[in-house]
Amino acid sequence: MYTYGGLTDAEAQEAELDQEEQEKQPMTGGLDKNGSVHLKIPEEAEVKFTGLSKEELLRVAGTPGWVRTRWALLIVFWLGWLGMLVAAVVLILQAPPCRDLPELNWWNKGPLYQIGDVQAFSQNLKGLEQRLESLEQLKVKGLVLGPIHVAPADQPKDLRFEEISPDAGNLEQFKGLVKAAHKKGISVVLDLTPNYRGSGSWFSNVSVTNVAERLKVRDPPLLPMMFSAVERQHAVTCLLRVLIGVTERTSADEVSSLLSSTGVDLLLSGVLRAANTDATERAQSIQQLYSSHNQSRLAWSLGGRADGHLATLGGPALLRLHQLLLLTLPGTPVFNYGDEIGLEDEVRRPILVWCGHFPCVVLQEQQEERESSRRLFQALSELRGRERSLMFGDFLLLYNSSSSLAFLRSWDQSERYLAAFNWADEAATLPLSLPALPQHATVSLSTDDGSPASNSKVQLEALRLGPGQATLLKFPYSA
């Protein structure tokens, strides 16, 4: 047996086999397969941009390209600023100056509402206080109340302006009414016609001084007041801070003379309800009074405590037309109680029946008609209260005939309003083609529901109105 390095042949062969076997084993020691080798690669450090340093910025900013860019932007900025300044100055110089708003009294800001008989309206003053919400919805600014003072018929010695007639209520109810009305923005006007229960509004010429003396002790001291037969009361005008006069005269000349001589703040007359007056004469009377007096002193009515209600005097079919007329004329519109719903004078003092806060009737068809009339009244009153052209704008007569009328209300650069009326029993076409008018206008309100539709366009060159129809159109200001 041979030996190699101290090993026998058998031992040498066994050592070689062990060596070969070890070479066949994976280098991972059996933990991984396929002889994979794990190598640990160090993570690359993230490169963060910290911007240019101060020295680098100064070096870049000083290059010719950036210098030219900065100067170009600076020149563009100042040229733009100067251009806008010049444009603003040119617009200011070329724009027409705005008109100063006129000074308005509270009675110029909304309609006045007459309640001559408190019992017929709400039984007593306390009931009237509960109905103020309805008047507030109609945008009423003044409540003309009474007469409610103690005044036995044709007995001037027993006249008591400071006492409330038991038929109307008592002094505490009156004070509560005034306080509640003021909270809702409604002023209370007392009708102090002295002999309202007697044969004439005033007692006699010799008693005017007596009436004036009695007015000095009224309570509260600053309540607005109204007198009928205003041509009889020259001696008392100096005692009142706010005075509304009433006259039955229907001539525009006579009414204009009274406005100039009596010193009243407002004058109610019969100009619009004169007998046998057509649209032409009515338009001439309106134009004469508007041209002669400040519109803040003009008052328009078609009824009243002594004359009756609008639906009776003008006819139920023309109720809405007359509502639109009174609420668009230059001046203060004055309505009798119930005129907003078409209350008629079936008796001397018709009673207004209430369902909650709204007047109501038994018949459903009549109730729907009254509600429709009230909605139109409310919409017109709201529009008049927010549109300058309607509240205190200029008045321009556009067209009038024996049965139709059209006029324009405008103020400065505010929206213009054109009111057109047809009193005839047949349709009418109004040719409105003045240079100041556009070809078309937009329907704002109409007395006929849906004809023409609200916000629709109509042609002014041939404006067609149905029988007894009135419409209010609008168009924007144009230089």
C-alpha positions as CSV (number, residue, x, y, z in Angstrom):
1,M,0.0,0.0,0.0
2,Y,1.4,3.3,-1.1
3,T,1.3,6.3,1.2
4,Y,1.2,10.0,0.2
5,G,2.3,12.5,2.8
6,G,1.5,10.0,5.5
7,L,-1.9,9.0,3.9
8,T,-2.7,5.7,2.5
9,D,-4.2,5.4,-1.0
10,A,-7.7,4.9,0.4
11,E,-7.4,8.0,2.6
12,A,-6.1,10.1,-0.2
13,Q,-9.0,9.1,-2.5
14,E,-11.5,9.9,0.3
15,A,-10.0,13.3,0.8
16,E,-10.3,14.1,-2.9
17,L,-13.9,13.1,-2.9
18,D,-14.6,15.4,0.1
19,Q,-12.9,18.3,-1.7
20,E,-15.0,17.8,-4.8
21,E,-18.2,17.6,-2.7
22,Q,-17.5,20.9,-1.0
23,E,-16.9,22.6,-4.3
24,K,-20.3,21.6,-5.4
25,Q,-22.1,23.2,-2.4
26,P,-23.4,26.8,-2.8
27,M,-21.4,29.6,-1.4
28,T,-24.4,30.9,0.6
29,G,-24.3,28.0,2.9
30,G,-27.7,26.6,1.8
31,L,-29.7,29.7,2.7
32,D,-30.4,30.8,-0.9
33,K,-30.9,28.8,-4.1
34,N,-29.4,29.0,-7.5
35,G,-26.1,30.2,-6.2
36,S,-27.2,33.8,-5.8
37,V,-24.9,36.2,-4.2
38,H,-26.0,39.1,-2.0
39,L,-24.1,42.3,-2.5
40,K,-24.7,45.4,-0.3
41,I,-24.8,48.5,-2.5
42,P,-24.5,51.8,-0.7
43,E,-27.5,54.2,-1.2
44,E,-26.8,57.3,-3.4
45,A,-27.1,60.5,-1.5
46,E,-30.0,62.8,-2.8
47,V,-28.9,66.0,-4.4
48,K,-30.8,69.1,-3.1
49,F,-31.0,72.4,-5.1
50,T,-30.3,75.2,-2.6
51,G,-30.5,78.0,-5.2
52,L,-27.9,80.3,-6.4
53,S,-25.7,82.0,-3.9
54,K,-25.6,85.8,-3.6
55,E,-22.5,86.1,-5.6
56,E,-24.0,83.9,-8.4
57,L,-27.2,86.0,-8.4
58,L,-25.3,89.2,-8.7
59,R,-23.2,87.8,-11.5
60,V,-26.3,86.6,-13.5
61,A,-28.3,89.7,-12.9
62,G,-25.5,91.8,-14.3
63,T,-25.5,90.2,-17.6
64,P,-26.8,92.3,-20.6
65,G,-29.8,90.1,-21.3
66,W,-31.3,90.5,-17.8
67,V,-30.6,94.2,-17.7
68,R,-32.5,94.8,-20.9
69,T,-35.4,92.6,-19.7
70,R,-35.7,94.6,-16.4
71,W,-35.8,97.9,-18.2
72,A,-38.4,96.7,-20.7
73,L,-40.7,95.5,-17.9
74,L,-40.3,98.7,-16.0
75,I,-41.2,100.8,-19.1
76,V,-44.2,98.6,-19.9
77,F,-45.5,99.0,-16.3
78,W,-45.3,102.7,-16.2
79,L,-46.8,103.1,-19.7
80,G,-49.7,100.9,-18.6
81,W,-50.2,102.9,-15.4
82,L,-50.2,106.2,-17.3
83,G,-52.5,104.9,-19.9
84,M,-55.1,103.8,-17.3
85,L,-54.8,107.2,-15.6
86,V,-55.4,109.0,-18.9
87,A,-58.3,106.8,-19.7
88,A,-59.9,107.4,-16.3
89,V,-59.5,111.2,-16.7
90,V,-61.0,111.1,-20.2
91,L,-64.0,109.1,-19.0
92,I,-64.6,111.4,-16.1
93,L,-64.4,114.5,-18.4
94,Q,-66.6,113.0,-21.1
95,A,-69.2,111.4,-18.8
96,P,-72.3,113.6,-18.1
97,P,-72.5,114.9,-14.6
98,C,-74.9,113.1,-12.3
99,R,-77.9,115.1,-11.2
100,D,-78.3,115.8,-7.5
101,L,-81.1,113.8,-5.9
102,P,-84.0,116.0,-4.8
103,E,-84.9,116.3,-1.2
104,L,-87.9,114.1,-0.5
105,N,-90.4,114.2,2.3
106,W,-91.9,111.1,3.7
107,W,-95.2,111.6,1.8
108,N,-93.2,111.7,-1.5
109,K,-91.8,108.2,-1.0
110,G,-95.0,106.1,-1.3
111,P,-98.8,106.2,-1.5
112,L,-101.1,107.6,1.1
113,Y,-104.0,105.4,2.3
114,Q,-107.2,107.1,3.4
115,I,-109.5,105.5,6.1
116,G,-112.3,107.9,6.6
117,D,-114.5,105.5,8.6
118,V,-112.5,103.4,11.1
119,Q,-115.6,101.3,11.9
120,A,-116.0,100.3,8.3
121,F,-112.4,99.4,8.0
122,S,-111.6,97.6,11.2
123,Q,-114.3,98.4,13.8
124,N,-112.0,100.6,16.0
125,L,-108.4,101.9,16.3
126,K,-107.2,98.8,18.0
127,G,-108.4,96.7,15.0
128,L,-106.7,99.2,12.7
129,E,-103.4,98.6,14.5
130,Q,-103.7,94.9,13.8
131,R,-104.2,95.6,10.1
132,L,-101.0,97.6,9.7
133,E,-99.1,94.6,8.4
134,S,-101.3,94.6,5.3
135,L,-100.6,98.3,4.7
136,E,-96.9,97.7,5.1
137,Q,-97.0,95.0,2.4
138,L,-98.6,97.6,0.1
139,K,-95.6,99.9,0.8
140,V,-97.9,102.6,2.1
141,K,-96.0,105.5,3.6
142,G,-98.9,107.5,5.1
143,L,-102.2,106.7,6.8
144,V,-104.8,109.4,6.4
145,L,-107.1,108.8,9.3
146,G,-110.5,110.1,10.2
147,P,-111.8,112.5,11.1
148,I,-112.0,110.8,14.5
149,H,-112.2,113.9,16.8
150,V,-115.3,115.0,18.7
151,A,-117.3,117.4,16.5
152,P,-121.1,117.6,16.9
153,A,-122.8,118.6,13.7
154,D,-122.9,122.4,13.2
155,Q,-121.9,123.1,16.8
156,P,-118.5,124.9,16.7
157,K,-118.5,125.5,20.5
158,D,-118.4,121.8,21.2
159,L,-115.5,121.1,18.8
160,R,-112.7,119.0,20.5
161,F,-109.7,118.2,18.4
162,E,-107.9,116.7,21.4
163,E,-110.6,114.1,22.1
164,I,-111.2,110.8,20.2
165,S,-114.8,110.1,19.2
166,P,-116.1,107.0,21.0
167,D,-117.2,105.6,17.6
168,A,-113.5,105.2,16.6
169,G,-111.9,104.2,20.0
170,N,-110.1,106.0,22.7
171,L,-106.9,108.0,23.2
172,E,-104.9,105.0,24.4
173,Q,-105.8,103.0,21.3
174,F,-104.8,106.0,19.1
175,K,-101.4,106.3,20.8
176,G,-100.8,102.6,20.3
177,L,-101.7,102.9,16.7
178,V,-99.3,105.8,16.1
179,K,-96.5,104.0,17.8
180,A,-97.1,100.7,15.9
181,A,-97.4,102.6,12.6
182,H,-94.1,104.4,13.1
183,K,-92.3,101.1,13.7
184,K,-93.4,100.0,10.3
185,G,-92.4,103.2,8.6
186,I,-95.9,104.5,8.2
187,S,-96.8,108.1,9.2
188,V,-100.2,108.9,10.6
189,V,-102.1,111.9,9.1
190,L,-105.1,113.2,11.0
191,D,-108.0,114.6,9.0
192,L,-109.1,117.5,11.1
193,T,-112.0,118.8,9.0
194,P,-113.9,120.7,11.6
195,N,-117.6,120.1,10.8
196,Y,-117.3,116.7,9.1
197,R,-120.7,115.6,10.6
198,G,-122.5,118.7,9.6
199,S,-123.9,120.4,6.5
200,G,-120.5,121.8,5.5
201,S,-116.8,121.0,6.0
202,W,-116.3,124.2,7.9
203,F,-118.7,126.0,10.2
204,S,-118.7,129.6,9.1
205,N,-116.3,132.4,8.2
206,V,-116.3,133.8,11.7
207,S,-115.3,130.5,13.3
208,V,-112.0,130.1,11.4
209,T,-110.1,131.9,14.1
210,N,-111.7,129.8,16.7
211,V,-110.6,126.6,14.9
212,A,-107.1,127.9,14.6
213,E,-106.9,128.6,18.3
214,R,-108.1,125.1,19.1
215,L,-105.5,123.5,16.9
216,K,-102.8,124.9,19.2
217,V,-103.7,122.4,22.0
218,R,-103.6,119.2,19.9
219,D,-101.8,116.1,21.2
220,P,-99.4,114.8,19.9
221,P,-98.2,118.2,18.7
222,L,-96.4,117.2,15.5
223,L,-98.8,114.9,13.8
224,P,-99.4,115.6,10.1
225,M,-102.9,116.9,9.3
226,M,-105.4,117.3,6.5
227,F,-108.4,119.6,5.9
228,S,-111.2,119.5,3.5
229,A,-112.3,122.7,1.7
230,V,-108.8,124.0,1.9
231,E,-109.8,127.3,0.3
232,R,-111.4,128.2,3.6
233,Q,-108.4,127.8,5.9
234,H,-105.8,130.5,5.0
235,A,-105.6,131.5,8.7
236,V,-104.4,128.1,10.0
237,T,-101.7,127.2,7.6
238,C,-99.0,129.0,9.7
239,L,-99.8,126.7,12.7
240,L,-99.1,123.4,11.0
241,R,-95.7,121.9,10.2
242,V,-97.3,119.4,7.7
243,L,-100.5,120.2,6.0
244,I,-102.5,118.4,3.3
245,G,-105.4,120.2,1.7
246,V,-108.5,118.9,-0.1
247,T,-110.6,120.7,-2.6
248,E,-113.4,119.7,-4.8
249,R,-112.3,122.0,-7.6
250,T,-111.6,120.3,-10.9
251,S,-110.1,123.0,-13.0
252,A,-106.3,122.9,-13.3
253,D,-106.1,126.7,-13.2
254,E,-108.1,126.8,-9.9
255,V,-106.1,124.0,-8.4
256,S,-102.8,125.7,-9.4
257,S,-104.0,128.9,-7.9
258,L,-104.8,127.2,-4.6
259,L,-101.4,125.5,-4.5
260,S,-99.8,128.9,-4.9
261,S,-101.9,130.8,-2.3
262,T,-102.6,128.3,0.5
263,G,-99.1,127.1,1.3
264,V,-100.2,123.5,1.7
265,D,-97.6,120.7,1.4
266,L,-100.0,118.5,-0.7
267,L,-103.3,119.3,-2.3
268,L,-105.9,116.7,-3.2
269,S,-108.2,117.8,-6.0
270,G,-110.8,116.6,-8.4
271,V,-108.7,117.2,-11.5
272,L,-108.6,113.6,-12.6
273,R,-112.2,112.8,-11.9
274,A,-113.8,115.8,-13.5
275,A,-117.1,115.0,-15.3
276,N,-117.0,114.6,-19.0
277,T,-113.2,114.7,-19.1
278,D,-111.5,112.7,-21.8
279,A,-107.9,111.6,-21.9
280,T,-106.8,114.7,-23.8
281,E,-108.1,117.1,-21.2
282,R,-106.8,114.9,-18.4
283,A,-103.3,114.9,-20.0
284,Q,-103.4,118.7,-20.4
285,S,-104.3,119.2,-16.7
286,I,-101.5,116.9,-15.6
287,Q,-99.0,118.7,-17.8
288,Q,-100.2,122.2,-16.6
289,L,-99.8,121.3,-12.9
290,Y,-96.5,119.5,-13.4
291,S,-95.1,122.5,-15.3
292,S,-96.3,125.1,-12.7
293,H,-95.4,123.4,-9.5
294,N,-92.8,121.1,-7.9
295,Q,-94.0,117.5,-8.2
296,S,-93.4,117.0,-4.4
297,R,-96.5,119.1,-3.9
298,L,-98.8,117.3,-6.4
299,A,-101.2,114.7,-5.2
300,W,-103.4,112.5,-7.4
301,S,-106.6,110.7,-6.4
302,L,-109.8,109.4,-8.0
303,G,-111.8,108.9,-4.8
304,G,-111.8,109.8,-1.2
305,R,-113.7,109.9,2.1
306,A,-116.5,112.0,0.6
307,D,-116.4,110.9,-3.0
308,G,-116.3,107.2,-2.8
309,H,-114.0,104.4,-4.0
310,L,-111.9,104.0,-7.2
311,A,-113.9,101.0,-8.6
312,T,-117.2,102.9,-8.3
313,L,-116.0,106.2,-9.7
314,G,-113.9,104.8,-12.5
315,G,-115.7,101.5,-13.1
316,P,-114.6,98.0,-12.0
317,A,-113.2,97.2,-15.5
318,L,-110.8,100.1,-15.3
319,L,-109.7,99.6,-11.7
320,R,-106.2,98.3,-12.6
321,L,-105.7,100.9,-15.2
322,H,-106.4,103.7,-12.7
323,Q,-104.1,102.0,-10.2
324,L,-101.3,102.1,-12.7
325,L,-102.1,105.7,-13.6
326,L,-102.0,107.0,-10.0
327,L,-98.8,105.1,-9.1
328,T,-96.8,106.3,-12.2
329,L,-97.8,110.0,-12.3
330,P,-95.3,112.6,-10.9
331,G,-96.4,113.3,-7.4
332,T,-98.0,111.4,-4.5
333,P,-100.7,108.9,-5.2
334,V,-103.6,108.8,-2.7
335,F,-106.0,105.9,-2.4
336,N,-109.2,105.2,-0.4
337,Y,-109.4,102.1,1.8
338,G,-110.2,99.1,-0.3
339,D,-109.0,100.6,-3.6
340,E,-106.3,98.0,-3.8
341,I,-108.9,95.2,-4.2
342,G,-111.6,97.1,-6.0
343,L,-114.0,97.7,-3.1
344,E,-117.2,99.3,-4.4
345,D,-119.7,101.7,-2.8
346,E,-122.7,99.4,-2.5
347,V,-123.6,101.4,0.6
348,R,-122.4,104.8,1.7
349,R,-119.5,103.4,3.8
350,P,-118.8,99.8,2.6
351,I,-117.5,97.5,5.3
352,L,-114.1,95.8,4.5
353,V,-114.3,92.1,5.6
354,W,-111.0,90.6,6.7
355,C,-109.7,87.0,6.6
356,G,-106.6,87.1,8.8
357,H,-104.4,89.9,7.5
358,F,-106.1,90.1,4.1
359,P,-109.5,91.4,2.9
360,C,-111.8,88.7,1.6
361,V,-115.2,88.0,0.1
362,V,-117.6,85.0,0.0
363,L,-117.5,84.3,-3.8
364,Q,-114.3,82.5,-4.9
365,E,-114.2,84.1,-8.3
366,Q,-114.5,87.6,-6.8
367,Q,-111.8,86.7,-4.3
368,E,-109.4,85.7,-7.0
369,E,-110.1,89.0,-8.9
370,R,-109.5,91.0,-5.7
371,E,-106.2,89.1,-5.0
372,S,-105.0,89.7,-8.5
373,S,-105.8,93.5,-8.2
374,R,-104.0,93.6,-4.9
375,R,-100.9,91.9,-6.3
376,L,-100.7,94.4,-9.1
377,F,-101.1,97.3,-6.6
378,Q,-98.3,95.9,-4.5
379,A,-96.0,95.3,-7.4
380,L,-96.5,98.8,-8.7
381,S,-96.0,100.3,-5.2
382,E,-92.8,98.4,-4.7
383,L,-91.5,99.4,-8.2
384,R,-92.3,103.0,-7.5
385,G,-90.4,102.9,-4.2
386,R,-87.2,101.6,-5.6
387,E,-87.0,103.2,-9.1
388,R,-85.9,106.8,-9.2
389,S,-87.6,107.5,-12.5
390,L,-91.0,106.7,-11.0
391,M,-90.4,108.2,-7.6
392,F,-89.2,111.7,-8.6
393,G,-88.2,111.4,-12.3
394,D,-89.1,113.9,-15.0
395,F,-92.4,113.7,-16.8
396,L,-92.7,113.8,-20.6
397,L,-96.1,113.5,-22.4
398,L,-95.6,111.3,-25.4
399,Y,-99.1,110.7,-26.9
400,N,-102.7,111.5,-26.0
401,S,-106.0,111.3,-27.7
402,S,-109.6,111.2,-26.5
403,S,-109.2,107.7,-25.2
404,S,-105.5,106.9,-24.9
405,L,-102.5,108.3,-23.1
406,A,-98.8,107.6,-23.0
407,F,-96.0,109.4,-21.0
408,L,-92.4,108.8,-20.1
409,R,-90.8,108.9,-16.6
410,S,-87.0,109.3,-16.5
411,W,-84.2,110.4,-14.2
412,D,-80.6,111.0,-15.1
413,Q,-79.0,107.7,-16.2
414,S,-81.6,105.5,-14.5
415,E,-83.8,103.1,-16.3
416,R,-86.7,104.8,-18.2
417,Y,-90.4,103.8,-17.7
418,L,-93.1,104.4,-20.3
419,A,-96.8,104.1,-19.2
420,A,-99.5,103.7,-21.8
421,F,-103.3,103.7,-21.2
422,N,-106.4,102.9,-23.3
423,W,-109.8,103.9,-21.8
424,A,-111.7,102.8,-24.9
425,D,-113.9,99.7,-25.3
426,E,-112.0,98.6,-28.3
427,A,-108.3,98.0,-29.0
428,A,-106.0,100.9,-29.8
429,T,-102.6,101.3,-31.4
430,L,-100.3,104.1,-30.1
431,P,-97.6,105.3,-32.5
432,L,-94.7,106.0,-30.3
433,S,-91.8,106.9,-32.6
434,L,-90.1,109.9,-31.0
435,P,-86.3,110.2,-31.5
436,A,-85.8,109.8,-27.7
437,L,-87.4,106.4,-27.8
438,P,-85.9,103.0,-28.8
439,Q,-87.6,100.7,-31.3
440,H,-88.4,98.2,-28.6
441,A,-89.1,98.2,-24.9
442,T,-89.5,95.5,-22.2
443,V,-92.9,94.9,-20.5
444,S,-92.6,95.5,-16.8
445,L,-96.2,95.2,-15.7
446,S,-99.6,95.0,-17.5
447,T,-103.2,95.2,-16.3
448,D,-104.1,92.2,-18.4
449,D,-102.5,89.0,-17.0
450,G,-100.1,87.5,-19.5
451,S,-100.9,89.9,-22.4
452,P,-98.3,91.0,-23.2
453,A,-96.2,88.7,-21.0
454,S,-93.9,90.2,-18.4
455,N,-90.3,90.7,-19.6
456,S,-91.4,90.3,-23.3
457,K,-90.3,92.8,-26.0
458,V,-92.9,95.1,-27.7
459,Q,-92.5,97.4,-30.6
460,L,-93.1,101.1,-29.7
461,E,-93.8,102.3,-33.2
462,A,-97.1,100.5,-33.1
463,L,-97.9,99.7,-29.5
464,R,-101.2,97.9,-29.3
465,L,-103.4,97.9,-26.2
466,G,-106.5,96.0,-25.6
467,P,-109.8,97.5,-24.4
468,G,-109.4,99.1,-21.0
469,Q,-105.7,98.0,-20.9
470,A,-102.7,99.8,-19.5
471,T,-99.1,98.7,-19.5
472,L,-95.8,99.8,-18.0
473,L,-92.7,99.4,-20.2
474,K,-89.0,100.0,-19.5
475,F,-85.9,100.5,-21.4
476,P,-82.3,101.4,-20.4
477,Y,-80.7,104.8,-20.6
478,S,-78.6,105.5,-23.7
479,A,-76.3,108.5,-24.2
